[in-house]
Amino acid sequence: MANERNSMRFRVLALLLGLFIDAYGNSLTIMTNNGNGIWTAVAVDFNLLFGIAIPWTLFGFGILNIIINQVLIRRFDLWRIGSGIVYMVFFSYFIDVFNRMNVALGITRVNTVVSLLLSLLGVLLIGIAISMYQRANILMHPNDDTTNILRFKYFHGSAIKAQFTDMGVIAILIIICSLYLHRIDAIGIITVVGFLLLGPIIQISDKLVLPKLKHNFSQNDDI
């Protein structure tokens, strides 16, 4: 694939916008409580089964993703490791900031219909944000790096197949945990919507949101 690249200034702008949009979108889904993202849902199950705090579980999954990414690209990439950890730190910080802001705005007190609409908006924003910082390709959450690698190295550019493959593994973990717990926790309509629509949203956003932003593959990426 031809490696056409944007200017670093444009890529940094896209990264920062993506980071803020991603954190706010996740905050909306958390505060409206219509179902957690699939990664948060399995973290809740791990908390119930093993007593591991949810933030530590999510951080542990991030580290696991970093290891998986090294296997998928079949080489050691120190930048991918460091940038993934940096993204997780900033992402967690901004989610906390936006959670506090959304509580102050009264989002937790809206009626059911408005709550659902805000949750759907959150999923849309998450998909748009992932599209932006995956294309900028400076740093990103390790899990989004996993889907980016799957998309271009293994699935011929299909964001839909990459998302379904990645989240399908987590869905299986949730099913196993639910069988042990004899109940389903942290799953709601937004969990299902995110599972089904994140891939299509990312693929459409690639064309409609900042259309001049290309997939800026690094010089070492053979995709």
Phi and psi in degrees as GROMACS dihedral restraints (atoms count N, CA, C in turn):
[ dihedral_restraints ]
;  ai    aj    ak    al  type     phi  dphi    fc
    3     4     5     6     1   -61.9    20    10
    4     5     6     7     1   138.6    20    10
    6     7     8     9     1  -102.8    20    10
    7     8     9    10     1    72.8    20    10
    9    10    11    12     1   -79.1    20    10
   10    11    12    13     1   133.9    20    10
   12    13    14    15     1  -127.4    20    10
   13    14    15    16     1   144.7    20    10
   15    16    17    18     1   -82.8    20    10
   16    17    18    19     1   169.1    20    10
   18    19    20    21     1   -66.6    20    10
   19    20    21    22     1   152.2    20    10
   21    22    23    24     1   -62.9    20    10
   22    23    24    25     1   -34.8    20    10
   24    25    26    27     1   -60.6    20    10
   25    26    27    28     1   -45.0    20    10
   27    28    29    30     1   -66.1    20    10
   28    29    30    31     1   -39.5    20    10
   30    31    32    33     1   -66.4    20    10
   31    32    33    34     1   -41.3    20    10
   33    34    35    36     1   -63.8    20    10
   34    35    36    37     1   -41.0    20    10
   36    37    38    39     1   -60.2    20    10
   37    38    39    40     1   -44.9    20    10
   39    40    41    42     1   -63.5    20    10
   40    41    42    43     1   -39.7    20    10
   42    43    44    45     1   -61.5    20    10
   43    44    45    46     1   -49.0    20    10
   45    46    47    48     1   -64.2    20    10
   46    47    48    49     1   -43.6    20    10
   48    49    50    51     1   -61.0    20    10
   49    50    51    52     1   -43.4    20    10
   51    52    53    54     1   -62.6    20    10
   52    53    54    55     1   -40.9    20    10
   54    55    56    57     1   -61.3    20    10
   55    56    57    58     1   -48.5    20    10
   57    58    59    60     1   -65.0    20    10
   58    59    60    61     1   -43.7    20    10
   60    61    62    63     1   -65.6    20    10
   61    62    63    64     1   -41.4    20    10
   63    64    65    66     1   -62.6    20    10
   64    65    66    67     1   -46.8    20    10
   66    67    68    69     1   -63.5    20    10
   67    68    69    70     1   -41.5    20    10
   69    70    71    72     1   -69.3    20    10
   70    71    72    73     1   -40.5    20    10
   72    73    74    75     1   -60.7    20    10
   73    74    75    76     1   -43.5    20    10
   75    76    77    78     1   -64.7    20    10
   76    77    78    79     1   -38.3    20    10
   78    79    80    81     1   -61.5    20    10
   79    80    81    82     1   -40.9    20    10
   81    82    83    84     1   -60.3    20    10
   82    83    84    85     1   -44.4    20    10
   84    85    86    87     1   -68.5    20    10
   85    86    87    88     1   -32.5    20    10
   87    88    89    90     1   -71.4    20    10
   88    89    90    91     1   -48.2    20    10
   90    91    92    93     1   -70.1    20    10
   91    92    93    94     1   -29.5    20    10
   93    94    95    96     1   -84.8    20    10
   94    95    96    97     1   -17.5    20    10
   96    97    98    99     1    57.3    20    10
   97    98    99   100     1    44.6    20    10
   99   100   101   102     1  -106.8    20    10
  100   101   102   103     1    24.5    20    10
  102   103   104   105     1   122.8    20    10
  103   104   105   106     1   130.8    20    10
  105   106   107   108     1   -79.7    20    10
  106   107   108   109     1   161.0    20    10
  108   109   110   111     1   -60.8    20    10
  109   110   111   112     1   157.8    20    10
  111   112   113   114     1   -63.5    20    10
  112   113   114   115     1   -32.1    20    10
  114   115   116   117     1   -70.4    20    10
  115   116   117   118     1   -41.0    20    10
  117   118   119   120     1   -66.0    20    10
  118   119   120   121     1   -36.9    20    10
  120   121   122   123     1   -61.3    20    10
  121   122   123   124     1   -44.8    20    10
  123   124   125   126     1   -70.6    20    10
  124   125   126   127     1   -28.9    20    10
  126   127   128   129     1   -65.9    20    10
  127   128   129   130     1   -37.5    20    10
  129   130   131   132     1   -62.1    20    10
  130   131   132   133     1   -43.6    20    10
  132   133   134   135     1   -63.2    20    10
  133   134   135   136     1   -41.4    20    10
  135   136   137   138     1   -64.0    20    10
  136   137   138   139     1   -35.9    20    10
  138   139   140   141     1   -62.8    20    10
  139   140   141   142     1   -42.4    20    10
  141   142   143   144     1   -71.1    20    10
  142   143   144   145     1   -36.6    20    10
  144   145   146   147     1   -80.6    20    10
  145   146   147   148     1   -41.4    20    10
  147   148   149   150     1  -118.6    20    10
  148   149   150   151     1    -5.4    20    10
  150   151   152   153     1    74.6    20    10
  151   152   153   154     1    16.8    20    10
  153   154   155   156     1   -84.3    20    10
  154   155   156   157     1   130.2    20    10
  156   157   158   159     1   -58.5    20    10
  157   158   159   160     1   141.2    20    10
  159   160   161   162     1   -57.6    20    10
  160   161   162   163     1   -46.3    20    10
  162   163   164   165     1   -58.7    20    10
  163   164   165   166     1   -38.5    20    10
  165   166   167   168     1   -68.4    20    10
  166   167   168   169     1   -36.5    20    10
  168   169   170   171     1   -63.9    20    10
  169   170   171   172     1   -45.3    20    10
  171   172   173   174     1   -63.6    20    10
  172   173   174   175     1   -39.7    20    10
  174   175   176   177     1   -65.3    20    10
  175   176   177   178     1   -40.6    20    10
  177   178   179   180     1   -63.0    20    10
  178   179   180   181     1   -39.9    20    10
  180   181   182   183     1   -63.7    20    10
  181   182   183   184     1   -37.7    20    10
  183   184   185   186     1   -61.3    20    10
  184   185   186   187     1   -43.6    20    10
  186   187   188   189     1   -63.9    20    10
  187   188   189   190     1   -40.8    20    10
  189   190   191   192     1   -61.1    20    10
  190   191   192   193     1   -41.0    20    10
  192   193   194   195     1   -61.1    20    10
  193   194   195   196     1   -40.1    20    10
  195   196   197   198     1   -59.1    20    10
  196   197   198   199     1   -43.8    20    10
  198   199   200   201     1   -64.9    20    10
  199   200   201   202     1   -45.0    20    10
  201   202   203   204     1   -60.1    20    10
  202   203   204   205     1   -39.4    20    10
  204   205   206   207     1   -62.2    20    10
  205   206   207   208     1   -38.3    20    10
  207   208   209   210     1   -63.5    20    10
  208   209   210   211     1   -37.0    20    10
  210   211   212   213     1   -68.3    20    10
  211   212   213   214     1   -42.6    20    10
  213   214   215   216     1   -65.5    20    10
  214   215   216   217     1   -37.0    20    10
  216   217   218   219     1   -87.7    20    10
  217   218   219   220     1    -7.9    20    10
  219   220   221   222     1    63.4    20    10
  220   221   222   223     1    33.6    20    10
  222   223   224   225     1  -163.8    20    10
  223   224   225   226     1   165.5    20    10
  225   226   227   228     1   -88.8    20    10
  226   227   228   229     1   124.9    20    10
  228   229   230   231     1  -128.0    20    10
  229   230   231   232     1    97.1    20    10
  231   232   233   234     1   -62.8    20    10
  232   233   234   235     1   -36.7    20    10
  234   235   236   237     1   -62.6    20    10
  235   236   237   238     1   -41.4    20    10
  237   238   239   240     1   -61.2    20    10
  238   239   240   241     1   -39.6    20    10
  240   241   242   243     1   -65.7    20    10
  241   242   243   244     1   -52.4    20    10
  243   244   245   246     1   -65.8    20    10
  244   245   246   247     1   -43.3    20    10
  246   247   248   249     1   -67.1    20    10
  247   248   249   250     1   -33.7    20    10
  249   250   251   252     1   -64.5    20    10
  250   251   252   253     1   -42.0    20    10
  252   253   254   255     1   -65.9    20    10
  253   254   255   256     1   -42.7    20    10
  255   256   257   258     1   -59.7    20    10
  256   257   258   259     1   -44.1    20    10
  258   259   260   261     1   -61.8    20    10
  259   260   261   262     1   -43.6    20    10
  261   262   263   264     1   -60.0    20    10
  262   263   264   265     1   -39.0    20    10
  264   265   266   267     1   -65.3    20    10
  265   266   267   268     1   -50.0    20    10
  267   268   269   270     1   -66.7    20    10
  268   269   270   271     1   -39.2    20    10
  270   271   272   273     1   -60.4    20    10
  271   272   273   274     1   -46.5    20    10
  273   274   275   276     1   -62.3    20    10
  274   275   276   277     1   -40.9    20    10
  276   277   278   279     1   -62.3    20    10
  277   278   279   280     1   -47.5    20    10
  279   280   281   282     1   -71.2    20    10
  280   281   282   283     1   -31.2    20    10
  282   283   284   285     1   -61.4    20    10
  283   284   285   286     1   -43.3    20    10
  285   286   287   288     1   -61.9    20    10
  286   287   288   289     1   -42.3    20    10
  288   289   290   291     1   -61.3    20    10
  289   290   291   292     1   -47.4    20    10
  291   292   293   294     1   -70.3    20    10
  292   293   294   295     1   -31.8    20    10
  294   295   296   297     1   -60.0    20    10
  295   296   297   298     1   -45.5    20    10
  297   298   299   300     1   -63.5    20    10
  298   299   300   301     1   -41.1    20    10
  300   301   302   303     1   -64.9    20    10
  301   302   303   304     1   -42.6    20    10
  303   304   305   306     1   -68.2    20    10
  304   305   306   307     1   -33.8    20    10
  306   307   308   309     1   -64.0    20    10
  307   308   309   310     1   -43.5    20    10
  309   310   311   312     1   -63.7    20    10
  310   311   312   313     1   -32.6    20    10
  312   313   314   315     1   -77.9    20    10
  313   314   315   316     1    -9.7    20    10
  315   316   317   318     1    86.0    20    10
  316   317   318   319     1    17.1    20    10
  318   319   320   321     1   -62.2    20    10
  319   320   321   322     1   -30.4    20    10
  321   322   323   324     1   -72.6    20    10
  322   323   324   325     1    -8.2    20    10
  324   325   326   327     1  -111.2    20    10
  325   326   327   328     1     8.1    20    10
  327   328   329   330     1   -75.5    20    10
  328   329   330   331     1   164.1    20    10
  330   331   332   333     1   -74.0    20    10
  331   332   333   334     1   174.0    20    10
  333   334   335   336     1   -60.9    20    10
  334   335   336   337     1   -43.0    20    10
  336   337   338   339     1   -65.0    20    10
  337   338   339   340     1   -48.0    20    10
  339   340   341   342     1   -63.8    20    10
  340   341   342   343     1   -39.3    20    10
  342   343   344   345     1   -59.8    20    10
  343   344   345   346     1   -44.0    20    10
  345   346   347   348     1   -66.1    20    10
  346   347   348   349     1   -41.4    20    10
  348   349   350   351     1   -63.0    20    10
  349   350   351   352     1   -40.5    20    10
  351   352   353   354     1   -66.2    20    10
  352   353   354   355     1   -36.1    20    10
  354   355   356   357     1   -64.2    20    10
  355   356   357   358     1   -43.3    20    10
  357   358   359   360     1   -64.0    20    10
  358   359   360   361     1   -38.8    20    10
  360   361   362   363     1   -61.2    20    10
  361   362   363   364     1   -39.5    20    10
  363   364   365   366     1   -59.6    20    10
  364   365   366   367     1   -45.0    20    10
  366   367   368   369     1   -62.1    20    10
  367   368   369   370     1   -42.9    20    10
  369   370   371   372     1   -60.4    20    10
  370   371   372   373     1   -45.2    20    10
  372   373   374   375     1   -64.3    20    10
  373   374   375   376     1   -38.7    20    10
  375   376   377   378     1   -61.7    20    10
  376   377   378   379     1   -45.8    20    10
  378   379   380   381     1   -62.5    20    10
  379   380   381   382     1   -42.8    20    10
  381   382   383   384     1   -62.2    20    10
  382   383   384   385     1   -44.5    20    10
  384   385   386   387     1   -63.0    20    10
  385   386   387   388     1   -44.1    20    10
  387   388   389   390     1   -59.7    20    10
  388   389   390   391     1   -43.8    20    10
  390   391   392   393     1   -57.1    20    10
  391   392   393   394     1   -42.9    20    10
  393   394   395   396     1   -67.2    20    10
  394   395   396   397     1   -50.4    20    10
  396   397   398   399     1   -81.8    20    10
  397   398   399   400     1   -18.9    20    10
  399   400   401   402     1   -67.9    20    10
  400   401   402   403     1   -39.8    20    10
  402   403   404   405     1   -70.7    20    10
  403   404   405   406     1   -39.1    20    10
  405   406   407   408     1   -62.2    20    10
  406   407   408   409     1   -40.2    20    10
  408   409   410   411     1    52.9    20    10
  409   410   411   412     1    51.3    20    10
  411   412   413   414     1  -105.0    20    10
  412   413   414   415     1   -56.2    20    10
  414   415   416   417     1  -151.4    20    10
  415   416   417   418     1   154.9    20    10
  417   418   419   420     1  -159.6    20    10
  418   419   420   421     1   168.4    20    10
  420   421   422   423     1   -62.0    20    10
  421   422   423   424     1   137.8    20    10
  423   424   425   426     1   -53.7    20    10
  424   425   426   427     1   -34.9    20    10
  426   427   428   429     1   -67.4    20    10
  427   428   429   430     1   -37.9    20    10
  429   430   431   432     1   -70.5    20    10
  430   431   432   433     1   -29.4    20    10
  432   433   434   435     1   -66.2    20    10
  433   434   435   436     1   -37.9    20    10
  435   436   437   438     1   -58.5    20    10
  436   437   438   439     1   -49.7    20    10
  438   439   440   441     1   -66.6    20    10
  439   440   441   442     1   -33.1    20    10
  441   442   443   444     1   -65.4    20    10
  442   443   444   445     1   -42.6    20    10
  444   445   446   447     1   -64.5    20    10
  445   446   447   448     1   -47.1    20    10
  447   448   449   450     1   -58.5    20    10
  448   449   450   451     1   -42.1    20    10
  450   451   452   453     1   -60.5    20    10
  451   452   453   454     1   -48.7    20    10
  453   454   455   456     1   -97.9    20    10
  454   455   456   457     1   -22.1    20    10
  456   457   458   459     1   -93.5    20    10
  457   458   459   460     1   -27.2    20    10
  459   460   461   462     1  -124.5    20    10
  460   461   462   463     1   -23.5    20    10
  462   463   464   465     1  -121.0    20    10
  463   464   465   466     1    24.3    20    10
  465   466   467   468     1    53.6    20    10
  466   467   468   469     1    38.3    20    10
  468   469   470   471     1    88.7    20    10
  469   470   471   472     1     5.4    20    10
  471   472   473   474     1   -86.3    20    10
  472   473   474   475     1   107.3    20    10
  474   475   476   477     1   -66.4    20    10
  475   476   477   478     1   -31.0    20    10
  477   478   479   480     1   -66.2    20    10
  478   479   480   481     1   -49.3    20    10
  480   481   482   483     1   -63.3    20    10
  481   482   483   484     1   -39.6    20    10
  483   484   485   486     1   -64.3    20    10
  484   485   486   487     1   -44.9    20    10
  486   487   488   489     1   -65.3    20    10
  487   488   489   490     1   -44.1    20    10
  489   490   491   492     1   -63.4    20    10
  490   491   492   493     1   -38.9    20    10
  492   493   494   495     1   -65.4    20    10
  493   494   495   496     1   -47.8    20    10
  495   496   497   498     1   -64.3    20    10
  496   497   498   499     1   -50.8    20    10
  498   499   500   501     1   -74.8    20    10
  499   500   501   502     1   -23.0    20    10
  501   502   503   504     1   -63.2    20    10
  502   503   504   505     1   -37.3    20    10
  504   505   506   507     1   -62.3    20    10
  505   506   507   508     1   -42.9    20    10
  507   508   509   510     1   -68.4    20    10
  508   509   510   511     1   -36.9    20    10
  510   511   512   513     1   -60.2    20    10
  511   512   513   514     1   -39.1    20    10
  513   514   515   516     1   -64.4    20    10
  514   515   516   517     1   -41.0    20    10
  516   517   518   519     1   -60.4    20    10
  517   518   519   520     1   -41.8    20    10
  519   520   521   522     1   -62.8    20    10
  520   521   522   523     1   -41.8    20    10
  522   523   524   525     1   -62.1    20    10
  523   524   525   526     1   -44.3    20    10
  525   526   527   528     1   -62.2    20    10
  526   527   528   529     1   -45.4    20    10
  528   529   530   531     1   -62.0    20    10
  529   530   531   532     1   -40.9    20    10
  531   532   533   534     1   -64.7    20    10
  532   533   534   535     1   -35.7    20    10
  534   535   536   537     1   -64.9    20    10
  535   536   537   538     1   -39.9    20    10
  537   538   539   540     1   -70.7    20    10
  538   539   540   541     1   -36.9    20    10
  540   541   542   543     1   -82.5    20    10
  541   542   543   544     1   -17.3    20    10
  543   544   545   546     1    62.6    20    10
  544   545   546   547     1    28.0    20    10
  546   547   548   549     1  -165.4    20    10
  547   548   549   550     1   166.8    20    10
  549   550   551   552     1  -111.0    20    10
  550   551   552   553     1   124.8    20    10
  552   553   554   555     1  -118.8    20    10
  553   554   555   556     1   148.7    20    10
  555   556   557   558     1    65.4    20    10
  556   557   558   559     1    11.9    20    10
  558   559   560   561     1  -104.2    20    10
  559   560   561   562     1   132.9    20    10
  561   562   563   564     1  -149.6    20    10
  562   563   564   565     1  -171.9    20    10
  564   565   566   567     1   -59.5    20    10
  565   566   567   568     1   -36.0    20    10
  567   568   569   570     1   -71.5    20    10
  568   569   570   571     1   -30.4    20    10
  570   571   572   573     1   -60.1    20    10
  571   572   573   574     1   -45.4    20    10
  573   574   575   576     1   -68.5    20    10
  574   575   576   577     1   -43.6    20    10
  576   577   578   579     1   -60.3    20    10
  577   578   579   580     1   -44.8    20    10
  579   580   581   582     1   -61.6    20    10
  580   581   582   583     1   -42.2    20    10
  582   583   584   585     1   -60.8    20    10
  583   584   585   586     1   -42.0    20    10
  585   586   587   588     1   -82.1    20    10
  586   587   588   589     1   -33.1    20    10
  588   589   590   591     1  -109.4    20    10
  589   590   591   592     1   -14.8    20    10
  591   592   593   594     1   -59.4    20    10
  592   593   594   595     1   -43.7    20    10
  594   595   596   597     1   -58.7    20    10
  595   596   597   598     1   -53.1    20    10
  597   598   599   600     1   -60.0    20    10
  598   599   600   601     1   -38.2    20    10
  600   601   602   603     1   -62.8    20    10
  601   602   603   604     1   -43.7    20    10
  603   604   605   606     1   -61.4    20    10
  604   605   606   607     1   -46.1    20    10
  606   607   608   609     1   -65.1    20    10
  607   608   609   610     1   -39.9    20    10
  609   610   611   612     1   -70.5    20    10
  610   611   612   613     1   -39.8    20    10
  612   613   614   615     1   -62.8    20    10
  613   614   615   616     1   -32.0    20    10
  615   616   617   618     1   -55.1    20    10
  616   617   618   619     1   -32.2    20    10
  618   619   620   621     1   -94.6    20    10
  619   620   621   622     1   -30.3    20    10
  621   622   623   624     1  -104.1    20    10
  622   623   624   625     1   -28.2    20    10
  624   625   626   627     1  -101.9    20    10
  625   626   627   628     1   119.8    20    10
  627   628   629   630     1    47.2    20    10
  628   629   630   631     1    60.6    20    10
  630   631   632   633     1   -59.0    20    10
  631   632   633   634     1   -20.9    20    10
  633   634   635   636     1   -77.7    20    10
  634   635   636   637     1   -11.5    20    10
  636   637   638   639     1   -79.2    20    10
  637   638   639   640     1   115.6    20    10
  639   640   641   642     1   -91.7    20    10
  640   641   642   643     1   170.2    20    10
  642   643   644   645     1   -78.5    20    10
  643   644   645   646     1   102.7    20    10
  645   646   647   648     1   -86.8    20    10
  646   647   648   649     1    81.2    20    10
  648   649   650   651     1   -69.3    20    10
  649   650   651   652     1   144.5    20    10
  651   652   653   654     1   -70.8    20    10
  652   653   654   655     1   162.5    20    10
  654   655   656   657     1   -61.3    20    10
  655   656   657   658     1   -25.3    20    10
  657   658   659   660     1   -92.3    20    10
  658   659   660   661     1    -5.0    20    10
  660   661   662   663     1   -79.1    20    10
  661   662   663   664     1   119.0    20    10
  663   664   665   666     1   -92.9    20    10
  664   665   666   667     1    50.8    20    10
